[in-house]
């Protein structure tokens, strides 16, 4: 007998029929003798509907009141799922995030979990009840309701699994697992049987939307086995663990990509030890995430720097740099929009030199110009034109033979 945490996203509980299906999934694990905790998101597009409703009231709602509003979405789902389980003859109880003991920092809209008091959930499991918990939400030390931001329900599920020392955490979604790349763009994309935490974390940070990076970090830090599974098909998904025991002969495990990237170039910067810290401290204070950074130094002591940001942050980035013009003493700022980032990821790259060279050779053959590059031990990222993004992904997917089923090790 073990403990299983299940998580169902909004599309997996978007109707009464889908809630019944989630209930059946929980019952199936209960019938195997497991204790079961189910974490759910708000139904379908209900969070978007609440955001739109607030917009009809005010153009600048307070972040506190938005958390109060948005946290109601999950409350609808947990109560309906508990009712569905009870109707099927199973004892169940629903808990909001704060009732479940999820404590967070006092940051509205994007809070981080600081602690979980599992006393209440443990007592319900001891009584044999399936416990249904609202994802995406928590409470501060002084009782304020918070939400966890994008991917918050994934994070709730993995954090609960860690706190409860669960045997496994199953993430049910509208896709059957983690693919070598997004199958909506590359038809030959293949579902992976397994992948390591580090590889999944890189893919999630680089644009793969199947799991939120914060959830993967929790899983890695607390060694929680994750499986991404289909909420509609009864088949094995993708197992995420410390070292994947499957598909070990793959050098590149997957390809991630994202568009809406802008390159910001600052030329003629005054040379100085504090120049870089001034730029990136100022941007960090405005919560602007900077990705790839390239610096060049000229013979006359001046420096040029280029870095990438999300296009939605480009205008604010330029405004911040202009605000610090006197301190930085640069000549000009230039931006290049309509860019994309394409990344290959695989732990096998550590012991196989030449993978980056192979990647650039493939892109050159397809006449894809590489504008910026970033590397780590298990990934290589290239910034290219948005128009070349899909072509680059398809070419790399073919070149590294990711559509082929791996041979047995």
Secondary structure as UniProt FT lines:
FT   STRAND          3..8
FT   HELIX           10..13
FT   HELIX           16..31
FT   TURN            32..33
FT   STRAND          35..40
FT   TURN            44..45
FT   HELIX           46..57
FT   HELIX           63..87
FT   TURN            88..89
FT   STRAND          92..95
FT   TURN            97..101
FT   STRAND          102..104
FT   STRAND          113..116
FT   HELIX           119..126
FT   TURN            127..128
FT   STRAND          130..134
FT   STRAND          137..139
FT   TURN            141..142
FT   STRAND          145..147
FT   TURN            150..151
FT   HELIX           152..163
FT   TURN            164..165
FT   STRAND          168..173
FT   TURN            183..185
FT   TURN            187..188
FT   STRAND          194..196
FT   HELIX           197..205
FT   TURN            206..207
FT   HELIX           213..222
FT   STRAND          226..230
FT   STRAND          238..241
FT   TURN            248..249
FT   STRAND          254..269
FT   TURN            273..274
FT   HELIX           275..285
FT   TURN            286..287
FT   STRAND          293..297
FT   TURN            299..300
FT   STRAND          303..310
FT   HELIX           311..313
FT   HELIX           314..323
FT   HELIX           325..328
FT   STRAND          332..345
FT   HELIX           347..351
FT   TURN            353..354
FT   HELIX           355..365
FT   TURN            366..367
FT   STRAND          372..376
FT   TURN            377..378
FT   STRAND          379..385
FT   HELIX           386..388
FT   HELIX           389..399
FT   TURN            400..403
//
